[in-house]
Amino acid sequence: MRVESIGKLHYKNDGLPTGFDRQQEPMHIHDGVGLIWGSVRDPMPESAGPSPLFSELGPGESSYNRYDQRIVELGTQWLKERATSPDAKPWTLFLGLVAPHMPLVVPQKYLDLYPLDEIQLPKLLPQDGFHRHPWVDRLALHWNHDAALGTNERRKLAIACYFGLITFLDERIGVLLDVLEVTGLINNTRIIYTADHGDNLGSRGLWNKCTMYRESTGIPMIIAGPGIPSGKTCSTNVSLLDIYPTVIDCVGLEQTEEESDLPGASLFDIASKPDDPERIGFSEYHAVGAVSGAFMLSHGKYKLHYYVGFDSELFDLHSDPEELCDLAKDQRYQGVLADMKKRLLEIVDPERIDREAKRDQNDLVQRFGGPIAVRSMGNQGATPTPEKFIAQEERS
């Protein structure tokens, strides 16, 4: 069976044994190490300096846009070849697209779909008097992306560009689905569409990812194909940990004995069963701007944010899906808060993991010469576009 990738992977380099028979146009992290300076957290510097997140913003065509278009072209060609080669089945293809991603640059026709006078400003803005959770406030001030925007007009432009990039991405995916339809592969191909994170998109004065709020941790997870209920919305908590057992299930393999204790379950099974409110949703963060480890646990209608060394946050997602009202200090919810913390501790020891993460990051920083040397490397992007796409951009 062929197992291939086209597009972004985010490994150290294309020479590692990643399990793919072939990588086409792979995109990997910067120099195989990424943002080393983001590991300088113990102690946490006061500031990472001016945010470059919006140094490019507005209509245009970025190297990432061109990269995504190329990936879809290669994916289209690959699928057509599979359809005309009887001996090329079964197969598994991973397609890694970048959008929507910084820089927020998008061709004008997509930006035109979202007029700025129809864009609403983000919720819970500090400039309007909202007080962020102390852990979140420390994260925001470490690298103040919102200050780099500066005005409400630019905030609206950033949101419109992000929406435009989503539409740009949807169109690219539509091209691939059309190929599956035309070639007849749609009848015996299962498709999983997902992502690795969301974006705060200005809520609470936050941009990019890095938080436990749903804007950041809630990601698309759509599956389709033979044997999958059509048009069903499943509210069971799922995560990227479920992808591996899903792929194994899809190709008719069984997990080895060593893999039997791995977390996760087949999304195909989950989609075919009644919703399971007892299934846990979990996330954690120990990277850029995090003064301590942050952990998220979702169970039933409640969602806990546990910050090492800080008070927790608690939300009722049924009555408050936008997480506007923190219930952690409400006496009526102390039993719920205690139960959620108990469930978290059954999965992980937050304080121990926080110490281990900082220890490992300190070791990494020292290998690269220490905090001063690492920070002098600058705010280089973790995922550079392959050179030929950058060269096109410079010529344009």
N, C-alpha and C positions, 0 to 999 in steps of 0.2 A: 504494500500500500504506500502510495506517495503521500508524504507529509511535508508541505512546503509553506513558505511565508513570502508575502510581498508587502513591503513597506516597513513602517516603524515597529521596532522590537524593543529597544531600550535595554539591551544587554551591554556588557563591556565592549565587545567587539564581535565581528562575524566569524572569528576563528574558534569560539568556544563550542563545546558539544551541547548545543541547545535542543537537539532532537529533531531539527528540521533537516530533511534531505537536501534542501536547497533554500537559500535566502536570496530574493531578488530585491535590489535597491534598498537594502536594510538601513535603518536609521538607529544609531546607537548613542550612548551617552558620551559627553565631551571627554575626549582623551581616555576613555575607559574608566574615568573616575568621577566625573560629574562635578557637582557643586561642593567641593571639599569644605569651603568656608562655612557652609550651612551646618557643619558638624561642630563648629565652635559654639558650644552651649554651656560650658561648665568652667568658669562662669559665663553667663550670657552677656555679650557686648551690649552697650546701651543702644546702638543703632548700626544698621547695615549700610548707612549712607543713603543718598538719594535713590529713589526707586526708578529703575529704567523700564518698568513694566509698560508704560505708555509712551515711550520714546517714538514709537510708530503707532499711529492711530488714524483710522479713517478710510476713505476709498482708495483702492489701488490693487495691486497684485503682489503678494509676498512670495518668497521662495517656498514657504509652506503650502500656499495655494497651488503653485506649480507642481510641487511634489505630490500632493494629493491627486491632482489630475493625472499625473504620470502613473501613479499606483493603480488608479482605476483603469487606465489604458492597458497596463500589464495584466490586471486581473481579468479584464474582458477577454484578452487574447488567451490567457491560461484556461479560462472556462470553455471557450470555443474549442480549444485543442482537446480538452477532456471529452467534450461531447462527440467528437469525431474519431476518438480512439477507443475502441471497445475494450482493449486490454489495459486501459488507463484507470480502471475502477477496481476497488473503491479508492477514494482519495480524501484527504483533509487539507483544506487551505485556510491559512490565517492571513487576513488582510488588515494591515495596520495603517489607518488614516490619522492625520494629525488634527484637523479641525474638529470642534472649535478650540482654538489655542492661541495664546499670545504669540506674535503681536496681533492686535485686533485690527487687522487690515483685510479688507474684503472687496472684491470687484463691485463697482458702483451699482450694477443692476440688482445685486442682492441687498445692498444698503438702502436703495430706493424703496424697498418693500416695507421699511420701518421708519416712517417720517418722524423726525425728532419731536415735533409738536404732539405726537401721539404716544411718546414714551413717558412712562411714569417714573418719577424719582424713586430710588430704592427706599425700603422701609427702615425704620429705627436708626436714623442718622444721628450721630453724635452732635453735629452742627445744629440739630433741632432740639437738643437737650437729652438725648438718650444716653444712658450710662452703661457702657459695656461691662461684662464680667471682667474682673481684674486679670485673669489669665489671658483672656481674649484681647484686652486692652494692651497688655504687654506685647503680645504677638503683633498687633496692628502697629504699634509705635516703633517696633524694632525695624520695620521696613514699611514706611507709611505710603502705600500705593495710592490711597485716596488723595493725599496731598499733592501727588504728581499730576492728578487730574485738575484739581483746583477749583473748577467752576461746575455749576449744575449743567451747563450746556455740554461740557466735555464728558460729564458723567452719563448724560443721555446718549451722547455719541458712542461711548464705549459699550453701552448696553445694546444699542442698535447694531453696532458692528458684530457683537457676539451673536445676536439673533441672526444677522445676515450670514455669519459663518455656519450656523446650524442649518440654515436653508441651503447653503452651498454644499454642506455635507450630505443633507438629505437627497439632493439632486444627484450627487455622485453615487450614493447607495442605490438610487432608483435606476441608474444606468446598469449597475451590476444585476439587479433584480430583473430588468428587462432582458438581459442576456440569458439568464437562467430560464426565463419564460420562452424565449424564441428557440433556444436549443433543446427544450424539453427536459432539461436537468431539474427544473423546478419540481417535477413529479416525484423525484427520489432524492432530493437534497434537503437536509435540515440546516437551518441558518440560525446563528446566534449573533445578536447585535448587542454590544455592551461597551462600557468605557471604564476608565480607571478612577475618575473623580469628577465632581461637578465644579461649580464656581460660585463664590459668594455674590458676585455681580453687584457689589455696592451695598448690599444689606449690612446694616450695622457699621457702615463705613469700611467694609472689608472687600477686598478683591482677590482673585485667584482662589486657591484651595486652602488647605492647612487647618480648617476648623472642623468641629464635630456637628455643626448645624447641617440641616438637610440639604441646603443649597450646595454644600461641599461633598457630603457623604452619600447623598442620594444620587444614584447613577441609573441610566437606562439599562434595562435588561429585557430584551424582546427575543422570543424564539418562535420559529415557524417551520412548518414542513410536515411530512407524513407522520401520522400518529399523535400530533399535537393539537389540542382543542383549539378551534378557530374562534377568534374574537373574544377569548376569555381573558379577564383581568384577574390576576392572582395576587392576593395581599400577603401571602406567606413571605417572611423575611428570607432573602437569598443574598449571595455575595459572590465575588470572584472565586472564592474557594470552591464553589460548586461547578466551576467550568471543567476542571480536570475529570471528575467522575462523570460529568455529562458527555464529554468527548469519548471517554472509554466506553460508556454505555452505547453511544451512537454508532460506533464502529464494531460493536459486538464483542468487545474484549471484557475480561474480568480483572479487577485489581489484584495485584500480587499479595501474598501474605504479609509482606513488609508494608504494603500500602493500606492494609485493612483498617488501620487506626487513623488514617488521614481524615481531617474534617471535610465536610461537604457531602452533597448528594446530587443525584442526577436531576437536572432541571426538568427533564422530560417526565420523570416520575412525579416531581412536585407539581407540575402543571396539570397532571391528570388526576390529582387527588383533591379532596376538599381543602380549603384554606386552613393553615395551621397557625393559630395565634400564639402558640407556645414556642415556636421556633425563634431562636435568638438571632438578632442582628448585632454585629460587633465591628468596631473599628478602633484604631489607635494611631497616634501621631507623635513622632520624636525628632522632627527635623527643623528646618529653617524657622527661627523666631520662637520656638517653643521653649519657654523657660523651664518647663517640666513636662513629663509625659501626660498626654491627654487620651482618655479612653471613652468610648461610646458603647452603650448597650441599649438595644431596643427589644422590648418584650411586651406582647399584647399591645395595649394602646399607649404605654408609657415609654419614655426615652430618657436615659440617664447620661449626663456628661460628667465624667470623673476626672478632675485635674489634680495631680499630685501636688500637695502643699497648698491647695486652694479649696474653697467651698465648691460643692457640686451644683449642677443644674439639673432640673427635672421638668419634663414637659409631657402634657397629655396630647398626643397626636390626633386623637379623635375630635376633641373640642378646640384644639389649637394647633392645626397642622403647620402653621408658619412659625411656630415656636416664639410667640410674642410674649408669653407670660411664664416666667420661671416659678415653679411651685416648690422649689427645694426648701424654702424658709417658711412655707405655709404649714402650720401645725396640723392641719387636717390631712396632710400627705406624708407625715413622717413615717408611717408604717409602710407606705409604698416606697419611699426613699430607701428605707432600711432593707426592704426586700430586693430592690434593684441592686443595691450595693452587694448584698449577699450573693446574688446571681453572678455579678461581675467577678467576685472573689473566687467563685467556683471555676472560673475560666482562667484567671490570671491574677498575679500579685502585682498590682500597679507600682508600688514603691520599689520592689525588687527589680522589675523590668526597667523602671526609670533609671535606677543606678547602673544596671548592666548596659543600657543603651548609651549613657553618658561615658561610661568606661570605654566601651568600644569606639565611640566617636573621638574621645581623647587620644586613644592609641592611633587612630587614623590620622588625626591632625598632627601628631608628633612625627609620624612617618613622613609627612610632607614638610617638616621643618618647624612646626609649632604655629600657634595662633597668628602671630604677626606675619609670618611668611605666607600662610594660607590665605589670609585676608588680602594680602598684596597681590594675589592672583587675580583679583577683580571678580565682578559679578558676571562671569561667563555663563552663557546658556548651557543647560545640561544636555540638550539634544540638538546638536548642530544639523543643519540641512546638508545633505551630500554636496560636495563641491560644485558639481555641474549646475545645480539649481541656483546656488549663490552666484556663480559666474553669469548666468542668465540675468539675474537681478541687477548685477553691476552694469551690464550692457544696455539694459532698458532705460 
